Amino acid sequence: MTTPDFATYIAGLPRVLAGAAVLFRGADGRILLVEPNYREGWALPGGTVESDDGETPRQGARRETAEEIGLDIDPGRLLAVDWVHGAGRPPLVAYLYDGGVLDERQLKAIRLQEEELLSWRLVPREEISDHLPGSLGRRVLVALDVLSEGSGTAELENGHRVG
């Protein structure tokens, strides 16, 4: 049971948003991107973590991926955590998980959530910044480095490594 003083204290704490995405790759190393219909540009499969409903970042990444591209795949290891400042919104903590390499059967099974997505494509590493500008593009490039180096989870601020 919560006391009124504790509830008031909690209500006054700073707020942050949480998002989670999954980094899927094709057999040739290209990265799976999706094209949202509600904003310009490209994104990774993923979205908002429904933390008010008790959802964890890993659960949110899996749910969003299943909803957006129709693949219900348990995310692999956490590749990066990014603290992203934003104008006109609270900061975002963005979790990026390894989705592994999708085989031809899985790629053919992709079914887009038509309410939110227009298309999908596989993009080579050298074109990531063209499709994902700013912190998201930097986050993906660092995550690819983490995978190739076999290093631990990267801590980021606005897509730049810290620590």
JOFEN-V877745 format. One record per pair of residues at least 6 apart in sequence whose C-alpha atoms are under 6 Angstrom apart, sorted by the first residue. I is the first residue (numbers start at 1). J is the second residue. Records with the same first field share a line. If there is no record, write none. Layout:
BEGIN
I = J, J
END
This chain:
BEGIN
16 = 90, 91, 92
17 = 92
18 = 49, 92, 93, 94
19 = 47, 48, 49, 94
20 = 46, 47, 57, 61, 94, 95, 96
21 = 45, 46, 61, 96
22 = 45, 96, 97, 98, 99
23 = 98, 99
24 = 31, 32, 99, 100, 101
25 = 31, 32, 101
26 = 101, 102
30 = 122, 123, 124
31 = 122, 123
32 = 121, 122
33 = 43, 44, 120, 121
34 = 42, 43, 44, 119, 120
35 = 42, 117, 118, 119, 120
36 = 116, 117, 118
37 = 116, 117, 118
42 = 131
45 = 65
46 = 61, 64, 65
47 = 64
49 = 57, 60
62 = 74
66 = 72
68 = 112, 113
69 = 110, 111, 112
70 = 110, 111
75 = 97, 98, 99
76 = 97, 98, 99
77 = 97, 98
78 = 97
79 = 96, 97, 143, 153
80 = 96, 153, 154, 155
81 = 94, 95, 155, 156
82 = 93, 94, 156, 157
83 = 92, 93, 157, 158
84 = 91, 92, 157, 158
85 = 91
129 = 137
135 = 158, 159
138 = 159
139 = 159
155 = 161, 162
156 = 162
END
